[in-house]
Amino acid sequence: MFEISFDSRALKDLQTIPRQSALLLSKVLAIMEGNPFAPELRVKKLEDPLVGYRVRKGDYRILFEVVGKKVFVYAIRHRKDAYR
């Protein structure tokens, strides 16, 4: 089991997401608790200058890092703003 922690920016991002999309993202986060690299998530490593990994779900991206048994989510954004 992995522990998921959120950056304050990620929590703020999550509050601005429409309810339907937020429910889908919560299911993804539940899967990430068990294994952040589960095959059904299709996790991709981010390229320089960005650090960490990303998961796509609909029009939203979850950007995160894994350190030991902790998953640190630092952004949850719409695809048009995710990599800026």
C-alpha beads as a LAMMPS data file, in Angstrom:
LAMMPS data file: protein, C-alpha beads

84 atoms
83 bonds

1 atom types
1 bond types

-500.0 500.0 xlo xhi
-500.0 500.0 ylo yhi
-500.0 500.0 zlo zhi

Masses

1 110.0

Atoms # bond

1 1 1 0.000 0.000 0.000
2 1 1 1.270 3.460 -0.920
3 1 1 0.489 6.634 0.996
4 1 1 -0.801 9.473 -1.191
5 1 1 -0.051 13.038 -0.160
6 1 1 -1.126 16.182 -1.957
7 1 1 0.610 19.489 -2.480
8 1 1 -1.571 22.446 -1.525
9 1 1 -1.686 23.398 -5.228
10 1 1 -3.020 19.951 -6.161
11 1 1 -5.802 20.233 -3.575
12 1 1 -6.730 23.633 -4.975
13 1 1 -6.730 22.173 -8.509
14 1 1 -9.001 19.348 -7.372
15 1 1 -11.559 21.787 -5.978
16 1 1 -11.896 23.565 -9.341
17 1 1 -12.542 20.370 -11.337
18 1 1 -16.163 19.560 -12.284
19 1 1 -17.773 16.938 -10.044
20 1 1 -18.050 14.224 -12.717
21 1 1 -14.356 14.446 -13.591
22 1 1 -13.375 14.611 -9.914
23 1 1 -15.180 11.301 -9.306
24 1 1 -13.214 9.661 -12.129
25 1 1 -9.965 11.074 -10.754
26 1 1 -10.768 9.744 -7.277
27 1 1 -11.035 6.239 -8.753
28 1 1 -7.596 6.682 -10.332
29 1 1 -6.172 7.837 -7.008
30 1 1 -7.655 4.756 -5.311
31 1 1 -5.837 2.526 -7.810
32 1 1 -2.637 4.505 -7.230
33 1 1 -2.851 3.703 -3.496
34 1 1 -2.415 0.036 -4.324
35 1 1 0.172 0.479 -7.088
36 1 1 1.008 3.844 -8.685
37 1 1 2.411 2.020 -11.719
38 1 1 -0.565 -0.307 -12.317
39 1 1 -0.807 -1.262 -16.018
40 1 1 -4.357 0.088 -16.383
41 1 1 -3.130 3.590 -15.446
42 1 1 -0.655 3.740 -18.355
43 1 1 1.780 5.896 -16.377
44 1 1 4.347 7.872 -18.386
45 1 1 7.574 9.405 -17.144
46 1 1 7.761 13.149 -17.718
47 1 1 10.600 14.574 -19.783
48 1 1 12.983 17.341 -18.724
49 1 1 12.476 19.970 -17.344
50 1 1 9.466 18.341 -15.616
51 1 1 10.020 15.798 -12.857
52 1 1 8.014 12.688 -12.035
53 1 1 5.196 10.879 -13.809
54 1 1 1.751 11.556 -15.212
55 1 1 -1.550 9.715 -15.467
56 1 1 -4.187 10.731 -18.017
57 1 1 -7.881 10.453 -17.231
58 1 1 -10.197 12.129 -19.679
59 1 1 -9.178 15.760 -20.109
60 1 1 -7.215 15.830 -16.847
61 1 1 -3.665 14.919 -15.871
62 1 1 -2.376 13.852 -12.466
63 1 1 1.293 14.792 -12.082
64 1 1 3.132 12.986 -9.301
65 1 1 6.409 11.687 -7.902
66 1 1 7.085 8.441 -6.037
67 1 1 9.535 8.366 -3.130
68 1 1 9.727 5.041 -1.338
69 1 1 6.170 4.118 -0.384
70 1 1 4.831 7.671 -0.783
71 1 1 3.097 9.113 -3.824
72 1 1 3.349 12.899 -3.859
73 1 1 0.704 14.473 -6.139
74 1 1 1.828 17.974 -7.048
75 1 1 -0.726 18.918 -9.725
76 1 1 -4.112 17.862 -11.101
77 1 1 -4.840 19.969 -14.151
78 1 1 -6.701 20.145 -17.427
79 1 1 -4.614 18.835 -20.304
80 1 1 -4.209 22.282 -21.877
81 1 1 -2.542 23.623 -18.687
82 1 1 -0.849 20.526 -17.268
83 1 1 2.644 20.932 -18.650
84 1 1 3.053 24.702 -18.396

Bonds

1 1 1 2
2 1 2 3
3 1 3 4
4 1 4 5
5 1 5 6
6 1 6 7
7 1 7 8
8 1 8 9
9 1 9 10
10 1 10 11
11 1 11 12
12 1 12 13
13 1 13 14
14 1 14 15
15 1 15 16
16 1 16 17
17 1 17 18
18 1 18 19
19 1 19 20
20 1 20 21
21 1 21 22
22 1 22 23
23 1 23 24
24 1 24 25
25 1 25 26
26 1 26 27
27 1 27 28
28 1 28 29
29 1 29 30
30 1 30 31
31 1 31 32
32 1 32 33
33 1 33 34
34 1 34 35
35 1 35 36
36 1 36 37
37 1 37 38
38 1 38 39
39 1 39 40
40 1 40 41
41 1 41 42
42 1 42 43
43 1 43 44
44 1 44 45
45 1 45 46
46 1 46 47
47 1 47 48
48 1 48 49
49 1 49 50
50 1 50 51
51 1 51 52
52 1 52 53
53 1 53 54
54 1 54 55
55 1 55 56
56 1 56 57
57 1 57 58
58 1 58 59
59 1 59 60
60 1 60 61
61 1 61 62
62 1 62 63
63 1 63 64
64 1 64 65
65 1 65 66
66 1 66 67
67 1 67 68
68 1 68 69
69 1 69 70
70 1 70 71
71 1 71 72
72 1 72 73
73 1 73 74
74 1 74 75
75 1 75 76
76 1 76 77
77 1 77 78
78 1 78 79
79 1 79 80
80 1 80 81
81 1 81 82
82 1 82 83
83 1 83 84
